[in-house]
Amino acid sequence: MALRSDWSGQACPIARTLDVLGDPWVVLILREIFTGNRRFDTLKHSLGIADSVLSGRLAGLVEHGLLAKSAYAGAARPRVEYVLTEKGADTLPVLHALSLWGRKHTVPPEQGATMRFYCLECGNESHSADWCVDCARPLTVETTGWRRARSPEILLELRSAGR
């Protein structure tokens, strides 16, 4: 899923990571999956992404083992939704680090409207990508909640993202 080059064989772990996560659509798809948005049509609608681009990125995420397909009932033809694997859940600190960097170094379109993440163990907002600075617990899918800019009044618990 490399953007320009195949960096999968590089000694540098940053280059190898970019080989998997270096496409902006991939990171945005992961963000949506973490919030429980797991179906193709809702991902397409939420992201405003072309079918072919979404199909390709989802296939790559499955191929790299970050997502797994899970069949769901209720449709005339078989359909799947995408769920995080353990490997996919391990990208959470990466998304948090991107969010922290963006809050510090970019300007949101509306003042005050920005994504924030919280430790569900103590309830405090976190300012670290991978652990709660207040209660010293790791921030995982099980212990993290997000308040998104478009609905800051709702605390999305990420616990269900991998289920």
Stockholm file with secondary structure:
# STOCKHOLM 1.0

chainA/1-163         MALRSDWSGQACPIARTLDVLGDPWVVLILREIFTGNRRFDTLKHSLGIADSVLSGRLAGLVEHGLLAKSAYAGAARPRVEYVLTEKGADTLPVLHALSLWGRKHTVPPEQGATMRFYCLECGNESHSADWCVDCARPLTVETTGWRRARSPEILLELRSAGR
#=GR chainA/1-163 SS CCSSSCCTTCSCHHHHHHHHHCSHHHHHHHHHHHTTCCBHHHHHHHHTCCHHHHHHHHHHHHHTTSEEEEEESSSSSCEEEEEECHHHHTTHHHHHHHHHHHHHHSCCSSTTCCCEEEETTTCCBCCSSSBCTTTCCBCCTTTEEEEETTEEEEEEEGGGTTC
#=GC SS_cons         CCSSSCCTTCSCHHHHHHHHHCSHHHHHHHHHHHTTCCBHHHHHHHHTCCHHHHHHHHHHHHHTTSEEEEEESSSSSCEEEEEECHHHHTTHHHHHHHHHHHHHHSCCSSTTCCCEEEETTTCCBCCSSSBCTTTCCBCCTTTEEEEETTEEEEEEEGGGTTC
//
